[in-house]
Amino acid sequence: MADEMVLRAQQFVNKTYGGRIGMTVQEDGKTGWNTMYALTRALQYELGITALSNAFGPTTLSTLTSKYPKLNASTTPSADFCRIIQSALYCKGYDGGEIDGTYNSRVQTAMAKLKADMGVDTVYPGGDLTPKVFKGLLNMDAYVTVNSGSDAIRSIQQWLNRRYINRRDFYIIPCDGHHSRDVAKSMLFAIQYELGMADGTANGVFGPGTQAGLRNHTVAVGTTGTWASLFTAAMILNRRSVPFGNFTGDVKAGVEAFQSFVKLPVTGIGDFQTWASLLVSYGDQSRKGTACDGVTMITPARAQALKDAGYMYIGRYLYNPSTTSLPEKEIQPGELATIKQYGLRCFPIYQTWARSVDYYSPDQGTIDCRNAVWKAEEHGFMAGARIYFAVDYDAVDDEVTSHILPYFRSIRDIMSKLESPYRIGIYGPRNVCSRVSAAGFADASFVSDMSSGFSGNLGYSMPENWAFDQIATKTVGSGAGAIEIDNNIASGRDLGQGDFSPAPAQKLDVRFDGSYGEALKKEAVDYMRSVREDEPRFIYTKEECLDVIMSYDPVLTSWARRLRMRKALIQTTAFWEFCHYDIKDLAGAAGVVWYHTAAIPDWGKDLPGVTKLRDSSTGVAKMFGRTAILARNNSIRAGLLEGTILDPGNDSELFATWDRVRAENGFCLATVPHVQIWCADGKAGDPHEETRKRRPALDYTDSETYEILRRYQGWGTVAEADARLRMPLYAIFEKYNRIMRES
C-alpha cells in the first residue's frame, strides 16, 4: 500500500538530488532499497563525498562521524540535510515531522523511539542522531517484530546492539525477531569481544582464535553472566525454547534435546562442540562422521579404508554429463557390488550443473527427475532409495520461491506420474532444504553445511528432516586406498541401501528419439492397417492411438528399465489394444458407470446396447478393473510395486481402479507391464489360471514374447491368432528401441 509521506520523500530526493546523485527513484509511495540507496547517496553528496555509492560504507561512516558526531536541531547543517533524515524516518515507519527541513520535536521523539526499538536508547539517550544509528536508518532492516517474529529473538537482538554498539566494527543489527546472516555474524563478534579481542582483530569469523577461546568457556547449570547470556542467545536463535540469561535446569534440558538432534554427545553442558554447532553451520569440523560423499570410485582398497575409518554410508552420483571432467564422478561398473561386499551402504545423489539460479525451472525438474530415475534403475538401486537432487549454490530466499520450489514441484509430480519407488531428497543449504521440505517436495535433507558463508546457511537452523550434514573435506586412507571425501554426520534418517539389483547383462531401453517418430509411425500404422482395416466401429484412428502411446514414452521407459524387460512388449500390447477400442467398449464403460453411480454419463446416453455392468475392458490398454487390481496386487506382493492390496470383490475399490484405468492413460499404461508379469506368474485369481512361466526379461525369446501377448488377450483361437499377428508389430517397436539403445 502506498504511503503519502513516503511518496513525498521520494519526490523530495528526486527533485533535490536526482541530477546530482546519478539516480532517481520510482515515485510510488512504497519503501524499497532504491529509495534507501537514493537517500544514502544524497547524504554522501551533502557530506562532500564525490565517489557516490549505494552502500553506507566506511567512508560515509567516518566522514559523518568526523563532521557530525551528533545531529540535532542545532548541529544539522542545512534544511535539505534535515529533510534526508525526515524522509528516512518516514521510510522506516516513524514520524519525520513533515519533511520541512527542521529538526523539530516530532523528529526528536521519533529518533528516541527508533533508538529504543534498536535497543540503544540507554547508550545514545535523547533525540540526537548518531552515525551508527544513521547507518541503521538508511537500510531496510526492521526494528520491530515483523512476519510473526519472535519476541525472545528481538530481545536478544536489542541486547547485542546495546552491549556492543560502541565497538568499532559492530553495527546495529535488525530487531525484527528473526535470525539472519547479520545476527549470526554479530554473535561471533560478541564472543570475540568477550574473549578480549581488540577492534581490528575481532572479525566475526569462526577462526582458530575464536575456537581456542571457546574451548575455555564451557557453560553448565549454575553459569551466570555474559557467557551464559551468549550461550542461551545462541540456543534461542537455533529455535530452542530456553530462557535467555542464566544457565538453568531448563536450559540443560534444552541443550540435551539440541545435542540429541544434531548427533552430539548428550551431556547437557555447553562444551566446545555444542558452541560450534550453535554458531556456525559446519560446527566442529573435527567431528568423526559415519557418512561421506565424493566423486571418486569406491575400489576395494578405498572401501576398506573407509570402513576402517568408521564410515558406513557413502554418497555417490548417479550421473555425470561430462565425459572429461571428474571421470569417476558417476557410479562406475561394479562399484555398488564393492560397496555391498565391504558391508557399506550407498545413497544416490543427482547433480549435473545446478550452480546458478537460471538452471532451475519446471522443465529442468522434469528432465532431471526422469534421468535420475532411469540412472538409478540402471545402476541397480531398489525401491525405497532416496535420490538427493542438488541445489549447489547460495540460493537466496526469493530465488527459492521463484525457481527452486517450482523445480522440485516438477520433480515430485513426475516421480508420481512414473509411479517411481524412489523417494525425493534435497541437497543444499539449510534454508533451501527447509523450504523445499516444508512444501512437501522432499522428505529428507542432505545439508551443505560446509558452505558456512552461504546466506542460506547463516542465520538458519538445521532442517528438521536432516539425514546427512556435510561439514568438511578430508582424505582417508593411504596408497591405493587414499580417497578424498566430504565428511558427513549421519542422523539415521536415511540408511542408504546395502543391496542392489545386479547389473543387467543387456542394455536397458532408453528414451525414444523423436526424430524417428515419423518412420516408426509409418511402419507401425501401415502394419496395423494391413491386419485390421479402419472401421467405423473403432473410436480412434491408428495414428491417434500411436501418438497417445508414444506420448507416454517416459512412463513406459521407466517401467521397462525398472522391471528389466523390453519396452516393445508394453508398446505392442498397448498399441494393439487401443487400436481395437470400439463402440462396444464405450457402451460397456457407460454401463459400468451406470452400475456404480446409478447414472448414465453424457457420452453413453446415445450409445446402443448400454446395460448395467460391474466391470468392463476400458482405457488405452482395454483392461478390466479386476485385472488391474489382480495384477497390481501380484506386483505389490512381489515387491515390484508400492501400494495397497485391493479387493476386486469390493465395489468401491473395483470402480475406483476401473475409473483410473479409463481416465488416466499414464496409470493404465503403467499397469500393462504388471498385467504381463501377472500373466507370466499364472494369472492367480483369474477364472482361467495358467501355468507359471518366466517373467518378462531382457532376453525373452520369441516364443516367450508370443505367450505373454497371447495371455494378455486371453484364451482360445482368436487370442492365439492375434498374438501371432502382434509379433511383427513387436519387431517394429523393438527395431527402433534397439536403435536408441545402441546409439
C-alpha positions in Angstrom: 0.0 0.0 0.0 1.3 3.4 -0.9 2.2 5.9 1.8 1.7 9.6 1.3 4.8 10.6 3.3 7.0 8.0 1.6 5.8 9.4 -1.7 6.7 12.9 -0.6 10.1 11.6 0.5 10.7 10.1 -3.0 9.6 13.3 -4.6 12.0 15.3 -2.5 15.0 13.2 -3.2 14.2 13.1 -7.0 13.7 16.9 -7.2 16.6 17.9 -5.0 19.2 15.3 -5.9 18.1 13.4 -9.0 20.6 15.2 -11.2 23.4 15.1 -8.7 23.5 11.6 -7.4 23.2 9.6 -10.6 19.8 8.0 -9.9 16.1 8.7 -9.4 13.5 6.5 -7.7 10.1 5.5 -8.7 7.5 7.7 -7.0 5.1 5.1 -5.8 4.8 5.7 -2.1 6.4 2.3 -1.3 9.6 2.0 0.7 12.3 -0.1 -1.1 16.0 -0.4 -1.4 16.2 2.1 -4.3 14.7 4.8 -2.1 17.2 4.0 0.6 20.0 4.0 -1.9 19.0 7.4 -3.2 18.8 8.8 0.4 22.3 7.3 1.1 23.7 9.0 -2.0 22.0 12.3 -1.0 23.7 12.1 2.4 27.1 11.4 0.8 26.6 14.4 -1.5 25.8 16.6 1.5 28.9 15.3 3.2 31.1 16.2 0.2 31.9 12.7 -0.8 32.5 12.6 -4.6 32.5 8.9 -5.3 28.9 8.2 -4.5 27.7 4.7 -3.7 24.6 2.8 -2.7 26.4 1.4 0.3 26.7 3.2 3.6 30.3 2.1 4.0 33.4 3.0 5.9 33.9 6.3 4.0 30.4 7.5 4.7 30.6 6.5 8.3 34.0 8.0 9.0 33.1 11.3 7.2 29.8 11.6 9.1 31.5 10.8 12.4 34.2 13.4 11.9 31.8 16.1 10.8 28.6 15.5 12.7 29.1 13.0 15.7 25.7 14.2 16.9 22.9 15.5 14.8 20.2 17.6 16.4 18.3 20.9 16.0 21.5 22.9 16.5 24.0 20.8 14.5 22.1 19.8 11.4 23.9 21.7 8.7 21.1 22.5 6.3 17.4 22.1 5.7 18.0 19.6 2.9 20.3 17.6 5.2 17.4 17.5 7.7 15.0 16.5 5.0 17.1 13.5 4.3 16.7 12.5 7.9 13.0 13.2 7.9 12.5 11.2 4.7 14.4 8.2 6.1 12.3 8.3 9.2 9.1 8.1 7.1 10.5 5.3 5.0 11.2 3.4 8.3 7.7 4.0 9.5 8.4 6.7 12.0 7.1 10.3 12.2 9.5 12.5 10.3 7.9 15.9 11.1 6.5 16.8 7.7 9.8 16.9 5.7 10.0 20.6 6.4 13.8 20.8 6.9 13.6 21.4 10.7 14.8 19.0 13.4 11.7 19.6 15.4 10.2 17.9 18.4 8.5 15.3 16.3 11.8 14.3 14.8 13.4 14.1 18.2 10.6 12.0 19.6 10.8 9.7 16.5 14.5 9.4 17.0 14.2 8.4 20.6 11.6 5.8 19.6 13.9 4.4 16.9 16.8 4.1 19.3 14.6 2.4 21.8 13.4 -0.1 19.2 17.1 -0.7 18.3 17.9 -1.3 21.9 20.5 1.5 22.1 18.4 4.2 23.8 20.5 3.9 27.0 23.7 4.1 25.0 22.5 7.1 22.9 19.8 8.7 25.1 17.6 11.5 23.9 16.6 12.6 20.4 20.1 13.1 18.8 21.0 11.1 15.7 24.4 9.4 15.9 26.4 8.0 12.9 25.7 4.3 13.6 22.1 4.9 14.2 22.0 6.9 10.9 23.6 3.9 9.1 20.8 1.7 10.6 18.2 4.2 9.5 19.3 4.1 5.8 18.6 0.4 5.2 15.6 -2.0 5.0 16.2 -3.6 8.4 13.2 -3.6 10.7 13.5 -2.8 14.4 10.1 -4.1 15.4 8.9 -7.7 15.1 7.6 -8.4 11.6 6.2 -11.5 9.9 5.5 -13.4 13.1 8.9 -12.6 14.5 9.9 -13.9 17.9 9.9 -11.5 20.9 12.6 -13.6 22.5 14.9 -13.2 19.5 14.1 -9.5 19.3 15.2 -9.1 22.9 18.5 -10.8 22.1 19.0 -8.5 19.1 18.4 -5.4 21.2 20.7 -6.8 23.9 23.5 -7.3 21.3 23.1 -3.8 20.0 23.0 -2.3 23.4 26.1 -4.1 24.7 28.4 -3.9 21.7 27.4 -0.9 19.6 30.4 1.1 20.8 32.8 -1.4 19.4 34.3 -0.2 16.2 33.2 -2.9 13.8 29.8 -3.7 15.4 26.9 -2.1 13.7 23.2 -2.1 14.6 21.5 -5.3 13.6 17.8 -5.8 12.9 15.4 -6.2 15.8 12.7 -7.9 13.9 12.5 -11.2 15.8 14.2 -13.3 13.1 17.6 -14.9 13.0 19.6 -13.8 10.0 23.1 -13.6 8.4 23.8 -10.3 10.2 22.6 -11.6 13.6 24.8 -14.7 13.2 27.8 -12.6 12.5 27.0 -10.3 15.4 27.1 -13.3 17.7 30.6 -14.1 16.6 31.7 -10.5 17.1 30.2 -10.6 20.6 32.0 -13.8 21.5 35.3 -12.4 20.2 34.8 -9.2 22.2 34.1 -11.2 25.3 37.3 -13.2 24.6 39.2 -10.0 24.8 39.9 -9.5 21.1 40.7 -5.9 20.2 38.9 -3.9 17.5 40.5 -4.9 14.2 41.3 -8.4 15.5 37.7 -9.3 16.1 36.3 -10.0 12.6 33.1 -12.1 13.0 34.8 -15.2 11.6 34.8 -18.6 13.4 38.6 -18.9 13.2 41.3 -20.6 15.2 41.4 -17.9 17.9 37.7 -17.9 18.5 37.6 -21.7 18.6 40.5 -21.8 21.1 38.8 -19.3 23.3 35.5 -21.2 23.3 37.2 -24.3 24.4 38.0 -22.5 27.7 34.4 -21.3 28.1 32.3 -24.3 28.8 29.0 -23.4 30.4 26.7 -25.5 32.5 24.0 -25.4 35.1 24.9 -22.5 37.5 26.8 -20.4 34.9 25.6 -16.8 35.0 26.6 -13.5 33.4 27.5 -12.7 29.9 28.7 -16.1 28.8 25.5 -17.7 29.9 23.6 -15.0 28.1 25.6 -15.6 24.9 25.0 -19.3 25.1 21.3 -19.1 25.7 21.0 -16.5 23.0 22.6 -19.0 20.6 20.2 -21.6 21.7 17.2 -19.4 21.1 18.5 -18.3 17.7 18.6 -22.1 16.9 14.9 -22.4 17.7 15.4 -23.9 21.1 12.9 -22.8 23.7 15.1 -21.9 26.7 15.1 -18.8 28.9 17.5 -16.1 27.9 20.1 -15.4 30.6 21.5 -17.7 33.2 22.2 -21.4 32.6 19.3 -23.1 34.5 18.0 -26.7 34.6 15.5 -25.7 31.8 18.5 -24.7 29.7 20.2 -28.0 30.4 17.1 -29.9 29.2 17.1 -27.8 26.0 20.8 -28.4 25.5 20.3 -32.2 25.8 17.5 -32.1 23.2 19.7 -30.0 20.8 22.7 -32.3 21.2 20.5 -35.3 20.5 19.0 -33.6 17.4 22.4 -32.7 15.9 24.0 -36.0 17.0 26.4 -34.7 19.5 27.2 -36.5 22.8 24.3 -35.7 25.1 25.9 -34.1 28.1 23.6 -31.2 28.9 26.6 -28.8 29.0 27.7 -26.1 26.6 31.1 -27.5 25.6 33.0 -26.5 22.5 31.2 -28.9 20.1 27.9 -27.5 21.2 29.0 -23.9 21.0 30.3 -24.7 17.5 27.1 -26.3 16.3 25.1 -23.3 17.6 27.3 -20.7 16.0 28.3 -21.9 12.5 26.7 -24.4 10.1 29.6 -26.8 10.0 30.1 -26.9 13.7 33.2 -28.7 14.9 34.9 -29.9 11.7 37.0 -32.4 13.5 33.9 -34.5 14.4 34.1 -38.0 13.1 31.3 -38.8 10.7 29.9 -42.1 9.7 28.8 -40.9 6.2 30.6 -39.3 3.3 30.2 -38.4 -0.3 32.7 -38.0 -3.1 33.4 -38.0 -6.8 35.9 -40.9 -6.7 35.2 -44.5 -7.4 35.0 -46.8 -4.4 37.5 -49.5 -5.2 38.1 -52.5 -2.8 41.1 -50.7 -1.3 39.2 -47.5 -0.8 36.2 -49.4 0.6 38.4 -51.0 3.2 40.0 -47.6 4.1 36.6 -46.0 4.5 35.3 -48.9 6.6 38.5 -48.8 8.8 37.9 -45.0 9.3 34.4 -45.7 10.6 32.3 -44.8 7.5 29.2 -46.7 6.7 27.1 -44.6 4.3 28.6 -43.5 1.0 27.0 -40.8 -1.2 27.7 -41.4 -4.9 26.5 -39.6 -8.0 24.0 -41.2 -10.4 25.1 -39.3 -13.5 27.9 -37.2 -14.9 27.1 -35.3 -18.1 30.8 -34.6 -18.8 33.0 -37.2 -20.5 36.2 -35.4 -19.5 35.7 -33.7 -16.1 35.7 -35.9 -13.0 35.7 -39.2 -14.9 34.8 -41.2 -11.8 32.0 -38.9 -10.6 29.3 -41.2 -11.8 28.9 -44.6 -10.1 31.2 -47.0 -12.0 30.5 -50.5 -13.2 31.0 -53.0 -10.3 31.3 -50.2 -7.7 28.0 -50.9 -5.9 29.0 -54.6 -5.7 32.2 -53.5 -4.0 30.2 -51.3 -1.6 27.9 -54.3 -0.8 30.9 -56.7 -0.5 32.5 -54.5 2.2 29.4 -54.1 4.2 28.9 -50.4 3.3 25.7 -48.7 2.2 25.1 -46.2 -0.6 22.8 -43.2 -1.0 22.4 -41.7 -4.5 22.9 -38.0 -5.5 21.8 -36.4 -8.7 23.6 -33.3 -9.9 24.5 -32.1 -13.4 25.3 -28.3 -13.2 22.9 -26.9 -10.6 25.2 -24.0 -9.6 23.1 -20.9 -10.5 19.5 -19.9 -10.4 19.0 -20.0 -14.1 19.4 -23.8 -14.1 16.2 -24.3 -12.1 12.8 -24.5 -13.8 9.8 -26.9 -14.0 11.1 -28.2 -17.4 14.5 -28.9 -15.9 12.9 -30.6 -13.0 11.1 -32.9 -15.4 14.3 -33.7 -17.3 16.3 -34.3 -14.1 13.7 -36.5 -12.5 13.3 -38.7 -15.5 17.1 -39.0 -15.9 17.7 -39.6 -12.2 15.1 -42.4 -12.1 16.5 -44.0 -15.2 20.0 -43.9 -13.9 19.0 -45.2 -10.5 17.3 -48.1 -12.2 20.3 -48.7 -14.4 22.7 -48.7 -11.5 20.5 -51.1 -9.6 19.0 -49.1 -6.7 16.0 -50.8 -5.3 12.6 -49.5 -4.3 12.8 -47.1 -1.3 16.1 -45.5 -2.3 16.1 -41.7 -1.8 17.6 -39.6 -4.5 19.1 -36.3 -3.4 18.6 -33.6 -6.0 21.2 -30.9 -5.6 21.0 -27.1 -5.1 24.7 -26.5 -5.1 24.8 -22.7 -4.9 23.9 -19.9 -2.5 20.2 -19.6 -3.3 18.6 -16.5 -1.7 15.1 -16.8 -0.4 13.4 -15.0 -3.3 15.1 -17.5 -5.7 13.8 -20.4 -3.6 10.3 -19.1 -4.2 10.7 -18.2 -7.9 12.9 -21.1 -9.1 13.8 -23.8 -6.6 10.3 -24.7 -5.4 8.8 -24.9 -9.0 11.8 -27.2 -9.9 11.1 -29.6 -7.0 7.3 -29.4 -7.5 8.0 -30.8 -11.0 10.3 -33.5 -9.7 7.6 -34.6 -7.3 4.9 -34.6 -10.0 7.0 -36.6 -12.5 8.0 -39.0 -9.8 4.3 -39.6 -9.1 3.5 -40.0 -12.7 6.2 -42.5 -13.2 4.9 -44.4 -10.1 8.6 -44.5 -9.1 9.5 -46.4 -6.0 12.3 -43.8 -5.3 11.9 -41.1 -2.7 12.9 -37.5 -3.1 15.6 -35.8 -1.0 17.3 -32.5 -1.4 21.0 -31.5 -1.1 21.6 -27.8 -0.4 21.8 -25.0 2.2 19.7 -25.1 5.2 17.0 -22.6 4.1 16.6 -24.3 0.8 16.3 -27.7 2.4 13.8 -26.5 4.9 11.6 -24.7 2.5 11.5 -27.5 -0.1 10.8 -30.0 2.6 8.1 -27.8 4.2 6.4 -27.6 0.8 6.2 -31.4 0.7 8.6 -31.8 -2.2 11.3 -33.7 -0.3 11.3 -35.9 2.8 14.9 -35.7 3.8 17.8 -33.2 3.6 21.4 -33.6 2.8 22.7 -30.3 4.2 25.7 -28.5 2.6 26.8 -27.0 5.9 30.4 -26.9 4.8 29.5 -23.8 2.9 29.1 -21.8 6.1 29.2 -18.4 4.3 26.1 -19.2 2.2 23.2 -16.8 3.1 21.0 -19.9 3.1 23.1 -21.3 6.0 24.0 -18.2 8.0 21.1 -17.5 10.4 19.1 -20.6 9.7 18.7 -23.6 11.9 19.3 -27.2 10.9 16.3 -28.6 8.9 14.1 -30.9 11.0 14.4 -33.7 8.5 18.1 -33.7 8.0 19.7 -37.0 7.1 23.3 -36.0 6.3 25.3 -33.0 7.5 28.3 -32.2 5.3 30.9 -30.5 7.4 34.4 -30.9 6.0 36.6 -32.2 3.2 39.3 -34.7 4.2 41.4 -37.5 2.9 41.0 -41.1 4.2 43.4 -43.9 3.7 46.8 -44.1 2.0 48.4 -45.6 -1.0 45.8 -47.3 -3.2 43.2 -46.8 -0.5 43.6 -43.0 -0.4 40.4 -41.1 -1.2 39.2 -37.5 -0.8 35.7 -37.3 0.7 33.4 -34.9 2.2 32.9 -35.9 5.9 29.2 -36.1 6.8 27.4 -36.6 10.1 24.5 -39.1 9.7 21.3 -38.6 11.6 20.0 -42.1 11.0 17.0 -40.9 8.9 18.5 -42.4 5.8 20.4 -45.7 5.9 21.1 -45.8 2.2 21.0 -49.2 0.5 23.2 -52.2 1.1 21.9 -54.4 -1.6 21.4 -53.7 -5.3 19.9 -55.2 -8.4 22.6 -56.9 -10.4 23.8 -55.0 -13.4 21.8 -56.1 -16.5 23.5 -58.4 -18.9 22.0 -56.5 -21.8 21.4 -52.8 -22.3 18.2 -51.3 -20.9 15.8 -49.4 -23.1 16.2 -45.6 -23.2 14.0 -42.6 -24.2 12.6 -42.6 -27.7 14.3 -40.2 -30.0 11.6 -38.1 -31.6 13.5 -37.8 -34.9 12.5 -41.4 -35.6 8.8 -40.7 -34.8 7.5 -40.5 -38.4 9.4 -43.5 -39.5 8.0 -45.6 -36.6 4.5 -44.3 -37.3 4.6 -45.2 -40.9 5.8 -48.8 -40.2 3.5 -49.4 -37.2 0.4 -47.9 -38.7 0.9 -49.4 -42.1 1.3 -52.8 -40.5 -1.8 -52.4 -38.3 -3.8 -51.4 -41.3 -2.6 -54.5 -43.2 -4.1 -56.7 -40.5 -7.0 -54.6 -39.4 -8.6 -52.1 -41.7 -10.1 -48.9 -40.3 -13.7 -49.5 -39.5 -16.4 -47.0 -38.3 -16.8 -49.0 -35.1 -13.3 -48.1 -33.9 -13.2 -44.9 -31.9 -9.7 -43.7 -32.7 -7.5 -43.7 -35.8 -4.4 -45.8 -35.7 -2.3 -42.6 -35.9 -4.1 -41.2 -32.9 -3.6 -44.4 -31.0 0.1 -44.4 -31.6 0.5 -40.8 -30.7 -1.1 -41.4 -27.3 1.1 -44.4 -26.6 4.3 -42.6 -27.6 3.4 -39.5 -25.6 3.8 -41.7 -22.5 7.2 -43.0 -23.5 8.9 -41.7 -20.3 6.4 -43.8 -18.3 6.9 -46.9 -20.4 10.7 -46.5 -20.5 10.9 -46.1 -16.7 8.8 -49.3 -16.1 10.7 -51.3 -18.7 14.0 -50.3 -17.1 12.8 -50.9 -13.6 11.4 -54.3 -14.3 14.3 -55.3 -16.6 12.0 -56.1 -19.5 11.7 -54.9 -23.1 9.7 -51.7 -23.7 8.4 -53.2 -27.0 6.4 -55.7 -25.1 4.4 -53.0 -23.4 4.2 -50.8 -26.5 2.9 -53.7 -28.6 0.1 -54.7 -26.2 -1.0 -51.1 -25.6 -1.0 -50.1 -29.3 -2.8 -53.2 -30.4 -5.5 -52.9 -27.7 -6.0 -49.2 -28.2 -6.4 -49.6 -32.0 -9.3 -52.0 -31.2 -11.1 -49.7 -28.8 -14.6 -49.6 -30.3 -18.2 -48.6 -29.7 -18.8 -51.7 -27.6 -16.1 -50.7 -25.2 -17.6 -47.2 -24.9 -21.0 -48.7 -24.3 -19.6 -51.1 -21.7 -17.9 -48.2 -20.0 -21.2 -46.3 -19.8 -22.8 -49.4 -18.3 -20.1 -49.6 -15.6 -20.6 -46.0 -14.7 -24.4 -46.6 -14.6 -24.0 -49.7 -12.4 -21.8 -47.9 -9.8 -23.3 -44.4 -9.8 -26.9 -45.0 -10.9 -26.4 -42.5 -13.7 -25.5 -43.0 -17.4 -22.8 -40.5 -18.4 -23.4 -38.0 -21.1 -21.1 -39.8 -23.5 -23.2 -43.0 -23.0 -26.8 -41.9 -23.4 -26.9 -42.3 -27.2 -24.9 -45.5 -27.4 -26.7 -48.7 -28.4 -26.7 -51.6 -26.1 -25.8 -49.9 -22.9 -26.6 -52.2 -20.0 -25.5 -52.2 -16.4 -22.1 -53.9 -16.0 -20.0 -54.2 -12.9 -16.7 -54.2 -14.9 -15.5 -53.9 -18.5 -12.4 -53.5 -20.6 -11.6 -49.9 -20.8 -8.8 -47.4 -21.3 -6.0 -47.3 -23.8 -5.0 -50.9 -23.0 -8.6 -52.3 -22.9 -8.1 -53.5 -19.3 -10.7 -54.7 -16.8 -10.7 -53.1 -13.4 -10.5 -56.6 -11.8 -7.4 -57.4 -14.0 -5.7 -54.2 -13.0 -6.3 -55.0 -9.3 -5.1 -58.6 -9.5 -2.0 -57.6 -11.5 -1.0 -54.8 -9.2 -1.7 -56.9 -6.1 0.6 -59.5 -7.6 3.4 -57.0 -8.1 2.9 -55.4 -4.7 3.3 -58.8 -3.1 6.4 -59.5 -5.2 8.0 -56.2 -4.1 7.8 -54.8 -7.6 5.3 -52.0 -6.9 4.5 -49.9 -3.9 0.8 -49.6 -3.0 -2.1 -51.1 -1.1 -3.6 -54.5 -1.7 -7.1 -54.0 -3.0 -10.1 -56.4 -3.1 -11.6 -56.9 -6.6 -14.8 -58.0 -4.9 -15.3 -54.7 -3.2 -17.4 -52.5 -5.5 -15.9 -49.2 -4.4 -12.3 -50.4 -4.8 -13.1 -52.0 -8.2 -14.9 -48.9 -9.5 -12.1 -46.6 -8.3 -9.4 -48.7 -10.1 -11.5 -49.2 -13.2 -12.1 -45.4 -13.4 -8.4 -44.7 -13.2 -7.7 -47.2 -15.9 -10.4 -45.5 -18.0 -9.4 -41.9 -17.4 -5.7 -41.9 -16.6 -3.7 -43.0 -19.6 -0.4 -43.0 -17.6 -1.9 -45.2 -14.9 -3.3 -47.6 -17.4 -0.1 -47.9 -19.4 2.0 -48.3 -16.3 -0.3 -51.2 -15.3 0.3 -53.1 -18.6 3.7 -54.5 -17.6 2.3 -55.6 -14.2 -0.5 -57.4 -16.1 2.1 -59.1 -18.2 4.1 -60.2 -15.1 0.8 -61.5 -13.6 0.2 -63.4 -16.8 3.6 -65.0 -16.6 3.1 -65.8 -12.9 -0.1 -67.8 -13.9 -2.9 -65.2 -13.6 -3.8 -66.0 -10.0 -7.4 -65.1 -9.2 -8.5 -65.3 -12.9 -11.1 -67.9 -13.8 -8.5 -69.3 -16.4 -5.3 -69.6 -14.4 -2.4 -70.9 -16.4 1.0 -72.5 -15.7 3.7 -70.3 -14.3 6.2 -69.0 -16.9 9.4 -66.9 -16.7 8.6 -63.3 -16.1 9.3 -60.8 -18.9 13.1 -60.3 -19.2 15.6 -58.5 -21.4 16.5 -61.8 -23.1 12.9 -63.0 -23.7 12.7 -65.4 -26.6 10.2 -65.1 -29.4 8.1 -67.9 -28.0 8.1 -66.3 -24.6 7.0 -63.0 -26.1 4.3 -64.7 -28.0 3.0 -66.4 -24.9 2.7 -63.2 -22.9 1.0 -61.4 -25.8 -1.5 -64.3 -26.0 -2.1 -64.4 -22.3 -2.8 -60.7 -22.1 -5.7 -61.2 -24.6 -7.0 -64.4 -23.1 -7.7 -68.0 -24.2 -8.7 -69.6 -27.5 -8.0 -69.5 -31.1 -8.7 -65.8 -31.6 -6.2 -64.9 -28.9 -3.6 -67.2 -30.4 -4.2 -65.8 -33.9 -4.0 -62.2 -32.7 -0.8 -63.0 -30.7 0.8 -64.3 -33.9 -0.3 -61.0 -35.6 1.2 -59.0 -32.8 4.7 -60.5 -33.2 5.6 -58.4 -36.3 4.4 -55.3 -34.5 6.6 -56.2 -31.6 9.5 -56.5 -34.0 8.8 -53.0 -35.4 8.9 -51.4 -31.9 11.9 -53.4 -30.9 13.7 -52.3 -34.1 13.5 -48.7 -33.1 14.1 -49.3 -29.4 17.3 -51.1 -30.3 18.5 -48.2 -32.4 18.0 -46.0 -29.3 19.8 -48.4 -27.0 22.8 -48.7 -29.3 23.2 -45.1 -30.2 
